[in-house]
């Protein structure tokens, strides 16, 4: 009897959870449905065709995708490379004031991007990175690094020490341990960090607007404002503008969908200690 009651409660809880998740899914889908409906006004799917294959104010949609992807890939590469090395170092090296240095790194999580725009602008200009895609990805990576170090160290602390100790007994150097032990095990956290970095970079409007003035280097996030300047005067233009908003959101959405499994795994990184 108790088993039957337990199974009944489990089924009831499962049904309620399905209803709740479905309700949230419908709520979150409403803005997407509204955006697509607005994009179809007057000319229907022709609006999407015009935006994809047309030239709007000297900007082509596919070029904004390419620029955004290059910046996001550079951003993710720098963040994962430096964060992995720093996370390994903080986890497995013992040196004076280690925890103090780690605390200082975490303090930079509280630094807002707007507070360092002026020095970033002059530094980027002095080193010749103004109007380059690298000049956008490097400042973005610098602001993401504290979070990356936190994530990778937490994951490293959760790796059983016996793995590293066995490698040391076998005569492996720290370089070998890093590449052959640490990185394969921490792959979920690294992919999670790369996915989040790319997603944040795709949505970044501030840094591209500050460092890029060349229309050929316009990113997808920038294109929203650029397109608004040229689309909006007529009803046909309004439909194409809404179509551009939907299309410009596609790259970030694809990254989230394909990286969701790794994001979920990365959120639990370091949750279990040996």
Secondary structure, DSSP 4 states (H G I P E B T S, - for coil): -HHHHHHHHHHHHHHHHHHHHHHHHHHHHHHHHHHHHHHTTTTTTHHHHHHHHS-BTTB-HHHHHHHHHHHHHHHHHHHHHHHHHHHHHHHH---TTHHHHHHHHHHGGG--GGGGHHHHHHHHHHTT-TTSSHHHHHHHHHHHHHHHHHHHHHHHHTS-HHHHHHHHHTT--HHHHIIIIIHHHTHHHHHHHHHHHHHHHHH--HHHHHH---GGG--HHHHHHHHHHHS-SSHHHHHHHHHHHHHHTHHHHHHHHHHHHHHHHHHTTT-S--
